[in-house]
């Protein structure tokens, strides 16, 4: 979350919203009659078929330091619970945030030697269009690789060669264990697991999948003193969440898990608690009317109609 709208173009601007827009989203949800609830309490509410209230749960991914600095005060002002999903590799500074690494390379460098990662020779990054193209190529390096760990290692090496320290970015942007423990003192704060390494779980074997789930929950308990009952799939789109991953999350004992697949909760959500959809707030569309449109459900119905396919 950024304290103000980022100036100009940055590759990951769509992932950040301002505190003012968060406040607008809260007000829009309440105006539409939604009752704020902690995600961990949602399964119990959904199980009660006599409860006809409509609920909203606010969630934030990755444990960015800005969540505590800018978002928490907004939730506190409104008395609304919120859940932050934590990747322990970020907390322990052992895993780089590759999309932030790619952004810093793109924004800081005028030319980049892609020969180091076996893609190309030296390419220009001196114009806006060149930076967009470069960021897309660096993103593809990771997202299209079957071995995500190896691709991130290549990207980290490229960054180091161009004066960018990937783990320094992680340390600068995300909360430490001590900061999480401090935030856990907020009675409105909740914490969910988000794996050890933010891996695309469809690309890992069964043993790694189990480890990413169980060990991340254990580590989070060590940070905040409470075992997490909720989980967020890294990336969350269909190519990162399948039937095997959903079954593993259920077997790991999480009461609820969220994807990033767009949609509102339906009456059938009580039978699909391990793969709940979400309404994502986009940094490119920070207007209350967009939130109101999403909460109406109309964009999701149109998206699923034959005419929209």
N, C-alpha and C positions, 0 to 999 in steps of 0.2 A: 504494500500500500504506500503510495506516494503522498506527501503532505499537500502537494499541488500537482496539477496536470503537467507532465513532462513537456518541456519546450521542444518543438520540432519533432522529427521522427527518430524513434529508437525501436529496435527490433522487437523487444518484449513489452512495449507500452500497453498492449492489449491485456497483459496479465495484472496490471496495477490500476487501482482506482483511488480517488481522493477520499479523505475522511468526510468531506461535505457530501459526496455522492453516496457514501455508505449511509449517512444519516437520511438522505432522500430515499434510499431503498428501504430503510426501516420504516419510515413514515408511509411510503407507498404500500408496504405489506400490511401495516396496521389499518390503513384506510380501506383496504380491500377485505378486512375482517379476518386476517390471519393472526393466529395466536402464536407468539414466539415460544419455542420449546427447545431444550437441549437435545441434540441428536440422540444421545444415549437414552433419553426418556421416550423417544418416538415409538419404539416397538411396543411398549406397554400400552401407549395410547391407541395405536392402530389395532391392537388385539381386542380393544373394547368396542364392539360393534354398535353399542348404544351411544358412543361419543361421536357426535356429528360435527364437531368443530374442525376447522381447517387450520393446519399448523404450518409454521415456517421455522426452519433451523438454519442458523448462520454458521458457515464453515469456512476455514482458511487453510490453505495447503502450504507445507514446507517449513513452517516455523521461522519466517522472516522476523527480524528484529523490529521492523516497522509495525508488525501486528500488535506488539506490546506498546509501542510508542504512540501510534496513531489510532489503531482500530479499537483497542481495549477501552480507552477513555470514552469513545462513542457508545460502545455497548454498555459501559457502566452508567453513563448519563441516562440511558433509556431503560436500564435494569433488565437487559436481555442477555441470556446465556449464549456462549459462542464456543465453537470447537476448533482447535488448531491441530492439524495433522502433522506429526513430527517424523522426519527422516533422521535416524540416529547418526548416519554417516555425515550429515551436515553438522549436527550438534557436536560431534567429536572431531570435526575438521579432517576427516579421512576420505571424504568424497567431494569432488568438485560439482558445482551446479553447472552442467555443461552449457545450457542455454544462456546463462549469464557470462560464462567464459567466451562463448561465441560472440555475444554482444560486445564484450569489451575489446576483443580483437578487432571486430568490425568497426567500432566507433573510434578506436585509438590509432589505428594504422592506416597509412596512405597506400602502402603496398604490402602484400602478404605472399610468402613463399609456400604455395600449396604443394610443392614437390616433396616437402617433408612428410606429407601424409599420402603421397602417392596419387594425387589427383591431377596435378597440373604443374606448371611452372609458377613464376611470380606473377601475380595478378594485381591490378589496380583496385584500390578502395577509396579513391579520392573524391568520388561524387556520390550523391544520394542513391542513384540507381545502381552504381557499382557496389555500394555497401549492402543494398538489399539483395543483390545477386550473390555476394559473398556470404552473407548470413544464411541464405537459403542453402548454399552448397555445404556450409559447415553443419547446418542442421541435418541435412540429408545424410551426411557422413555418419551421424549417430542413429537417426531414426530408421534408416534403411539397412543398417548393419544387423546381421544375425548375432554377432558377438558384440553386444553393446559395451561391455567393459573395455574391450580392445579398442573400439572406436573412440571412447572417451579418453583413453590413455593417449591415443594419437593426437586428439584435440588438445589435451593438456600439454603435450610436448610441443605442439605448434605454438601454443600460447606462451610457454616459457621462452621459446626462441625469439618471440617478438616482445619480450619484456612484460608479459602479463602473467601474474602468479594466480593460478586457479584456486588454490586453497586459501589464499589471502582474500579472494572474493567471497568464498564461503564464510570465512571468519567475519568479514565485514558486514555481511548481509543477514546472517542467521543467528538465532539465539543460542547461547551456550547452555550447558547444564545448569549453571548457577542462575542464569536469567530465567530459565524455565521454572526452576524451583521458586524463584521470587514471584513469577506470574501465577503460579499455582496457589498463591495466597489469595488471589481474587476469587471470591465464591462463585462468580459467573463464568470463570474460565474452565473449560474442559479440554482434554487432550486425547487425540486418537492416534493410532499407529499408521505409519506411511512407509513402511519397510526400512531395511537397513541402508540400502544404497540408491533408492529411487529407480530401481530397475524395471524395465518392461517385463512383467512377470510371465508373459506368454513366451518369452525367449529364454527362460531359464529352465533347468531340469527340475524334477520333483523334489530332490533333496534341497536344492537352492531355494525353491519356492517355499518349502516348509521353514527353512532357516530365516528367510526374509520376513516371514509373518511372525513366527514365535519369538525369535530373538529381538525383533524390533519392539514387540510388546513388553518383553522383559526389561529391555533397556529403558523404555519410556517409564515403566514403573519405578526404576531407579532414579530417574530425573525428578519425577513429580510426586512419587509416593503412592500412586494409585494405579491399579492395572487398567489399561484401556479396554473398553468394550466396543469401540468403534474403529473403523478402518477406512482409509481412502486408497484406491488403486492408483499407483503412479500413472500419469497420463490419462487413464480412465476411459479412453476411447476403445472401440471394439477390437482393434488390433493389439490392444494391451490387456484386455479383459475377456476371458472366454469361460466356458463351462468348467474347465479344470480349475481355474483360478477361483471362481466363485465357490466351488465345492471345497477347495482348500481353506478359504476364509471361513466358511461355515464350520469346517472341522476344527479350525483353530479356536473356535469359541467366541468369535466376535458377534455381538448382537445385531449390529447393523454395519453396512459398508456402502460407500458411495462411489459411483463412477463419475465421469464428466459428460455422460451421454445426456443430451438435453431433454427435459420433460418435467412435468409436475407429478406429484404422488397421485395414484389412482386407487380405487378400492382394492385392487389386487396387490398393492404394495406390501401388505402384511404377509404375503406368500413369497415375496422376492426381496427380503430385507438385506440380503447379501449383495445386491446389485441395484441400489437405488439411483435414480436419475438426479440431476441437479440443474438448477438455473444458474448459469455463470454470468457474473457481472463483468462486462467487457470495458476495458479502459478507453476504447475508441467510441463508446456509446454511453457517455456519462450524462444521461438526461432521465429525469423521472418518468417521462412518457414511455421510454423503452422498458423500464422495470414494470410499469403498469401493463404494457402489452404482453410481456413474458408471463407475468402472474395471471393473466387472463387465460393462458393456455392456448390461445389462438395460433401463435406461430408454430407450436408443436403439432397442432392438428393439421395445419396447412402443410407442414413439412412431411407429414405422413400420408397426405392425400395423393391419389394417382396423378392429379394434375401437377403436383409439385415434384414428381419423380421423373 
